[in-house]
Amino acid sequence: MPAATLLLLLPAATHAQDVLSERLTDQIWEMNKTEIIHKLDGELEQRKAALMQEATVERANNLRKVLKVRAGIYEALDDISHAEVEYNEFVDVKPTDPMVYIDRGYFYMRQGQFDAALRDFTTGSRLAPAQPAFSYGSGRTLTRMGNYSAAIGQYDEAIRLAPRDSAAVLSRAEAYTQIEMYAQARVDFDRAIALGLRRDTDRFAVYFGRGYANIRLGDDVAAVRDFDAALSLQPRMVNALVWRGYARERLGQRQQALADYELALQASPDNNWIRTSIRRIRT
């Protein structure tokens, strides 16, 4: 069975309601996205004019907010070319804020433009070398590209800058898993759990990932405990059911393993590996 992919969810497209001006906030979910863009056109021109009269950090930030909203809406409409135009204007607003390269970098990553994403994260890191988000973004991009060894180097730097960043530790653990460095992965999974993870998706990932590492390291008892924890968060996740069944089968717990495989088959009826495992136990 191939190694399970353990990628964290990438940041989603910008939520417009988080950054709209007060007079538009209450209307956001009652309007069509294209109507919102039309209304933002007027606000954008006003803020550009104000910035031309007196370039201040506050006005620049306000202008960036509108441009970021427009970019997010265009992206949600799958109008990627217009979204990129908005992100480019967003980045070009002066005075420069290095964090703009985070937003455009993740936009490029979502579009599969990995080289462009890496350029943005690298530029941001050069402008703000103490900010771990840029190394982390580079790590996420390299992970998407399948270059796990290089991704680990970027996660190393992010963790050096922010030792208590559990997301970076978890991401490094997943990268170690992909290159079959299971002992190192387990150390990082342990560390991420100790640091704490806020999102259920991350908690699932850390227990599932550690369970998989434990199977590969031959610790099936610990693996079952981890898959129990993962399945308490996502009870119908096929991969977790399959791997817990596999660990139970290796422990001689054939009936429990069969129950896991049968549940997994209900969710994935065309999976031949699961069917083969069920036949193996029943014969």
Phi, psi and omega in degrees: 000133181293153177300138179289142177281129186239061182263134172291154176293136176285155177303134182285170177301151184306134174276115187300323186294343181286338188230004178289155175296160187302322185289345178258343188303315184290345184261349195304316185273357180261357187242155172289144183304322180293327176294323179297315179301318179300315179295322180292334178305313180296316180295321180298315181295321177299316184287326175296317180297317180296322180292325178295326180288319182208101182284106177237160179299319181298314180293322177298318179296320178296319178296318178300322181300315180295316180297322180293320177299311181300317179299316180296321180291315177302319179296319178297331177275004183062025174264076191291325181296318178291324177300318180295321177301315180295318178296324179294317176296320178303316181290327186280350181299135178250147359291149186292136171247115183305333185291346178298334181288339173295309183298312181289327178299315179290327174301311180298322179296318179298332179272000182077014178268074192291323179297318179295320178299314179298321178299317180293315180295323179293318178298314179299319179296324178293323181282330182222075188295342180271000182268113184290343184299332182287316176296321179296316178300319176297319178299317179297319180295313180296327175297314178298330179279351181084010180264076189290325180296316178293324178299319179300320177300320178290320177295324176305314182293318178299320180288326176299319181283332182220079188299340182259016178277098184293331180295319179292321178295316178298317180297321178294322177300318179295322178294319175301320180299318183296332179256019171064031173262073192289326179296315178295322178299316182296321177301316181289322176299317177301316182294319179296320178296318181295324180287330180097140180232130187281323188268143177299324179298322178289321179295320175300313183300320184289321179286320176297315181297318180291324177299316179296317178299319180296321176300313182294335178269001176085012180258080185288329178297312178296324180298315179300318179300317181293318179292329172302313181295318179296316182288340174292338179266323179222083190299338184251016182289116189300312183301320180293320177297317181296313183290326175294319176300318180297316178297318179295322178298317179293333177277358182084010180269072192293319182292319177295321178297316179300318179299319179295315181297320181293321175297318180296322181294326177301321181278336182223072189293344181263008184279108183291328179298318179294317179299318178296321180294320179295315178298321181300319181286322184285340182267000000 
